[in-house]
Amino acid sequence: MPKRVFRIREGEPLLDIVSYGRGGPRENGGRLTRDQIEQVRRTVQRVPEVMVKVLPRASNDLTAAGKHFDYISRHGKLDLETDDGERSVGRNGKMLLEEWDLDIDDVRRQSDLSSTGGGRPPKLVHKLMFSMPAGTPADTVLAAVRNLAREEFWGQHRYAFVLHTDEPHPHVHVVLRAVSEQGVRLNIRKATLRHWRSAFARHLRVLGVAANATERAVRGGGRSARKDGIYRASLRGDSTYVRTQAEAVTDELLIGAKLVGAGRRKIVDTRRRVEAGWREVGEILFRDGQSDLANQVRRFVGAMLPPRLDEERVAAALLESIRARKVERSLTS
């Protein structure tokens, strides 16, 4: 089955900050375009960042897909809006599974697996979530996702979406049929998510909401934590063993022990390239008479926190929690 993917060139510098390898300063006579300057401005002024996530894989069978439809529609209590423009309460996942012919896709997948000797079956649907920070108008987030979905998927991949406002940050769940009407499977890569984030931010700005889409590393952040479950369990006091081990590990980490290895070298090297890229952008802005923005770039880089591994970040939070508990016990004893 043909696959539809978004591709970017490998080996491009992390900075070009705004272009990610597509028409950066070096390819434009050492100048920044107006759009690039505006993205730099949004980034250093910390305009709210959009978030686009692909939710966990459990969507490669009909049962899992149906359960996800039930979840996002709150079992039929919320509007499910589809690519055909229909909006109705109670339009459940089973109806959409039938409309989208996912049972046929399932049979085809099983046949493909049998002929290739097995393996994990590909997804029937992609589960996406688009969100903005608390305080963003929920109806505008919904409208931006509606416009993005029509621009990106209409006439190709069937889709349905619904707005959730039960958490402080408004977010929209999108279910996207993995195989297009033309029989082409969509594979989601990092470049795909980057493209969707940029498009989401653009649609929000068109609707009057300040929004930006830059890489976490470009903003001076590290990778997202993968140990949050352990962290939350220790905060709840669910595991004495975890607390004991965490205290030993975090004390060792934070009294000056140096972490070595590929992980630390990689994040330090990434940060070095990020800072070098920002300095280059600042120099270009100075040369072009944009001294105020260049100074904002300099302050932005100066305010970046040192890069830390996931383990270090979680360890620091764990140790702070443990020390706070000790203080609390001493005050109440």
Summary of the structure (lengths in Angstrom):
residues: 333
radius of gyration: 23.3
end to end distance: 67.7
largest distance: 69.9
contacts: 946
relative contact order: 0.14
helix: 50%
strand: 11%
